[in-house]
Amino acid sequence: MYRIWIIARLFPIMVSLLFFSCAYFNTFYNAEKYFKEANKMRLEKSGQSIPLRAIDNYGKTIQKCKIVLSDFPESRYVNDAILLMAKAQFYRSEYDEAISNLKIIYNKGNIEQIAEAKYWSAVCKWKKGKTQTAINELKEIIKASSDKNIKAQCHLSLADIFNEIDRNDDFLFHLEEGAKIIIDRAEKGIVYNKLADIAFNNENYAIAEAAYKEVIKNSLAKEKIEDAHIQLLKISRILGDHRSAERKIKSLLIDEKFKNIKGDLEIELVQLYIAQDDIDNAIVRLESIIKEYERTKTSSEAYFLLGQLHLSSIWKPDVAKEKFLLVKKEYNRSEYGPISENKIKAIDGYNKSLEDLLIYESMKADTASKDTVVSDTIINKISKPSASYEELLYHIADIEAFNFGRLDTGIVFFKKILENDSASKYYPKALFALSLLYDDIDDSVNSNKYQMILKSKFPTSDYTSYLNKDNVINKEKRPIELLFSKAEGLWHSNPVLSMNAFKEIMKIDSISELSASAAYFLGYQYDYTFAQIDSAYKYYNWLNMRHPISEQNNLAKSRIKILQQLVTSTKKDSITTVN
């Protein structure tokens, strides 16, 4: 009876304790739940701004943690709640509040909690502008901590910091180290994917190849795994391992697991044929793709590639135009639509300039024959071209070299300008263009030759000034604003010189607002004016990496994802000046 009495007396107390325990546990459990959901949404949008729903869930995390602290101050979850709240505050950009809470952990937490608090305190300081302090503290944590997850997070944060301050080698090192030791498989896949894409775009193919293999091994996203397979094939093609790449493509084409990317694999096989200069097989395959994937994104791309081949390899611009016209008809939302439209305009402009040039040639021939009757007849039958002879030559040369990628033919037309009046404004422009083109094909002898002619004949021209590096920034004499204005002013008279000036701005000052404007301008022109998608992507991506919250990056974002998928092995423009 006594035992029953004791149990009866203690039962309400036990129930009360159990209720109390369940209450604070449930509150903290819900806080963790909201935090995990927010993290998942954030990681899915990796590289972009944190989604509003995630921000909201971080806010709910903070609310639940505050309830634990106010209603259950003696519970065993107090330190965990403070630490969780600080992390949520970080993602909501509430850095001062987070640092205040983290200081509490320094005095009350265990070893693991203190180590984690130090990490979050360091990254808060970084976000508050104390970059070097953050770097020093993160490096100290890596040395002192035995926790793999903490070390991984420190490496990844250091990667973000070094990326921000344009220390590319340090950035890649810490990104790779973080990827190696991170524990969570899903996050490992995400980090390796980021590392792989960056290494690929920076032409660090050894790192990119190893990283894409890790994406395949660790990523939980089927799409990322498929993309990794495609990128590995591109790397094999770029490095000249054509036979291995072809075998791999053909094995993937018959594997049901990869049916979603069958069209991409077919296109990659075509790119492989093009890389080996096997144009006949490339065309046969493209025509087969058009029939098999009718009215799709894949067939649209096939038409675009056919157009490119008829421009670059076969040289049938009218046939190329026919193919480009079919790109949007085949798939209205094709990424190649704007580029194809630009190519069509270039072909039309090219043909018109050629017609006008022939008129001049006819008039010259007639004058040489001194047949006034014939001369009058010709003049009556034809209308005089609107542009000068030298301007037409320059226009044709410019399109051949910089739009069609026919450098040799472009050089021929630029040289024709030099056979005429040196008083023409197109004479020094042609000399400058020739020096650049020969430099592009690593012919330093001819590049230097045309530079010397330019400097001797036109010592006061803008082109000579540029070659002499007179536009190097001097804070007192030539501020970056002057160079930017000069670059803008040159665009209509000499696009090549203008774009080189914009690149110079990015090289001189990569963190200024003007460098962001310069990068966007370059990306846009390579995208829509010159249709050089690899170069466009590089400049858009540079902007995304170094000025992620800029207005210019907001404008570029819509094209980055699209162009990433279009980049091939063609190296039409190097961005080494801004890396």
Helices and strands as residue ranges (DSSP letters): H 2-44, H 52-71, H 78-91, H 95-108, H 111-127, H 131-144, H 148-164, H 168-181, H 185-201, H 205-218, H 222-238, H 242-253, G 256-261, H 262-275, H 279-292, H 297-312, H 317-330, H 337-369, H 372-381, H 389-402, H 407-418, H 426-440, H 444-457, H 462-467, H 480-490, H 495-508, H 513-524, I 525-529, H 533-546, H 551-564
